[in-house]
C-alpha cells in the first residue's frame, strides 16, 4: 500500500529480487504504470538516422497488464502515419523481431542506419512498409534494400495542442 500511496516501486520499500519482479511497474485499480525510456525520434515520412540515446523517461499507463518484454518510446517526426498517429506523438514500442501484417512497427532500413514507423505488409519475399497517409509512398524491403524490424507499436500518446 505504501508503494501505491507514494507512487514508487515496491522494490524501493522492500528488498526484492529484481530478476523476478520488474522494478518500474506500479499496480493500481486495474491500471499498470510503467516508466519507459525515450530513445529519440523516428521518422513518419522518409527514414531518419536512428539514434539510441536515452532522451529521458515517460510514464505510460496501461489498462490491465503492460505488454511483456522490453518497452521504449520514440517521438514521431513526420506525417506519413496520419491520421492514425499524428506528428509529434510519443509511440511506445515493444522490442520484437517480427510483426503480423497490418501491425505498425519501428523498422531500421538501409543497413540499420535509418529508422521509420510504418504498417507492415508481407508479399512473397518482399516486406512493404506502408504509410497510413495516402500522400506517401510505401518503402519496399528486399535483398538490395534490407531492413530489420526492431519492435511493434503498442501505444501512442499525442498532445491536443499544436
C-alpha distance (Angstrom), angle and dihedral (degrees) to the residues before:
residue distance angle dihedral
X1 . . .
X2 3.80 . .
X3 3.82 90.7 .
X4 3.80 90.5 54.8
X5 3.81 93.7 45.2
X6 3.81 93.5 49.6
X7 3.82 95.4 36.4
X8 3.80 95.1 -125.1
X9 3.80 132.9 124.5
X10 3.79 115.1 -90.1
X11 3.81 88.2 -121.4
X12 3.82 89.5 68.1
X13 3.80 89.7 60.2
X14 3.81 101.3 37.6
X15 3.77 128.6 23.3
X16 3.80 110.9 -105.5
X17 3.77 135.6 171.0
X18 3.83 101.7 -98.5
X19 3.81 91.2 -156.5
X20 3.81 91.7 69.3
X21 3.81 103.1 33.2
X22 3.82 123.3 46.3
X23 3.79 108.1 -125.6
X24 3.79 97.1 -151.7
X25 3.82 98.7 59.9
X26 3.80 126.0 96.1
X27 3.81 122.0 -173.2
X28 3.81 119.8 -148.0
X29 3.83 127.4 162.0
X30 3.82 96.5 -34.5
X31 3.80 94.0 -41.4
X32 3.77 125.8 108.8
X33 3.80 121.4 -156.5
X34 3.80 117.1 -158.1
X35 3.79 129.4 -174.4
X36 3.81 107.0 -135.3
X37 3.83 127.1 -172.2
X38 3.81 116.7 -121.1
X39 3.81 107.0 -135.5
X40 3.79 99.5 -169.9
X41 3.79 131.5 -96.3
X42 3.78 135.6 -24.8
X43 3.78 126.0 -161.4
X44 3.77 121.5 -110.0
X45 3.77 92.0 -174.7
X46 3.78 123.0 20.1
X47 3.82 113.6 9.0
X48 3.81 116.3 -94.0
X49 3.77 130.0 -156.4
X50 3.81 110.3 -77.2
X51 3.80 115.9 -124.1
X52 3.78 120.5 -174.8
X53 3.80 99.2 -164.0
X54 3.78 118.1 127.7
X55 3.82 108.8 -114.6
X56 3.79 92.9 -174.7
X57 3.79 137.0 -70.6
X58 3.78 135.4 -75.2
X59 3.79 130.5 -159.5
X60 3.80 112.4 -125.3
X61 3.81 120.8 -167.7
X62 3.80 118.4 -152.6
X63 3.79 126.3 -169.0
X64 3.79 103.6 -122.7
X65 3.78 117.2 -13.4
X66 3.79 123.8 -5.5
X67 3.82 116.1 -116.7
X68 3.80 112.6 -86.1
X69 3.78 118.9 -112.1
X70 3.77 135.7 40.1
X71 3.80 115.1 -27.6
X72 3.79 128.1 -165.5
X73 3.79 135.6 162.9
X74 3.80 132.4 -129.0
X75 3.81 129.0 -168.7
X76 3.83 111.5 -126.1
X77 3.77 117.2 -127.5
X78 3.79 116.2 -170.1
X79 3.79 142.2 24.8
X80 3.83 106.3 -98.2
X81 3.82 94.3 104.2
X82 3.80 95.0 47.9
X83 2.95 134.1 150.6
X84 3.83 88.2 27.0
X85 3.81 97.0 47.2
X86 3.82 116.3 18.6
X87 3.81 124.5 -141.8
X88 3.81 109.6 -88.4
X89 3.82 95.2 27.4
X90 3.77 120.2 141.4
X91 3.83 108.8 -126.5
X92 3.80 121.9 -160.5
X93 3.80 112.3 -143.9
X94 3.81 127.3 -163.2
X95 3.79 108.2 -148.2
X96 3.81 110.1 -119.1
X97 3.82 133.8 136.6
X98 3.82 99.0 -130.1
X99 3.80 140.0 33.7
X100 3.80 134.8 -172.6
X101 3.80 123.6 -103.5
X102 3.79 110.7 -80.0
X103 3.81 95.2 25.6
X104 3.80 121.0 118.7
X105 3.79 116.2 -117.5
X106 3.78 141.6 179.4
X107 3.79 105.2 -122.7
X108 3.80 131.6 -170.3
X109 3.81 111.0 -144.5
X110 3.80 136.6 -178.6
X111 3.81 97.0 39.3
X112 3.82 94.7 -39.5
X113 3.80 95.2 -60.1
X114 3.82 100.1 109.6
X115 3.81 132.3 42.2
X116 3.79 132.2 -154.8
X117 3.81 137.9 173.6
X118 3.80 114.2 -130.7
X119 3.81 144.3 143.4
X120 3.82 111.5 -96.1
X121 3.79 125.1 -126.4
X122 3.81 123.0 174.8
X123 3.79 118.1 -152.7
X124 3.80 115.3 173.4
X125 3.81 108.3 -59.7
X126 3.80 91.7 -16.3
X127 3.77 129.7 90.3
X128 3.78 114.5 -155.3
X129 3.80 119.7 -156.1
X130 3.79 102.7 -149.8
X131 3.81 124.4 -159.8
X132 3.82 118.3 -145.0
X133 3.82 89.7 -142.6
X134 3.83 108.2 80.6
X135 3.84 90.7 -148.4
X136 3.82 89.3 73.3
X137 3.80 128.8 72.1
X138 3.81 124.7 -127.1
X139 3.80 120.1 -105.6
X140 3.81 113.4 -128.7
X141 3.81 119.2 -146.8
X142 3.80 118.4 -158.9
X143 3.80 138.2 137.8
X144 3.84 90.9 -69.2
X145 3.82 93.9 45.3
X146 3.82 104.8 33.7
X147 3.77 127.1 -171.1
X148 3.78 140.0 177.3
X149 3.79 129.2 -146.6
X150 3.80 110.0 -130.0
X151 3.78 97.4 -178.7
X152 3.78 153.2 -30.9
X153 3.80 122.8 -94.4
X154 3.82 106.0 -120.2
X155 3.82 102.2 169.3
X156 3.76 142.1 -0.4
X157 3.77 134.5 -163.1
X158 3.77 125.2 -159.8
X159 3.76 134.8 -173.5
X160 3.78 117.7 -117.8
X161 3.81 89.7 -144.1
X162 3.76 121.5 77.1
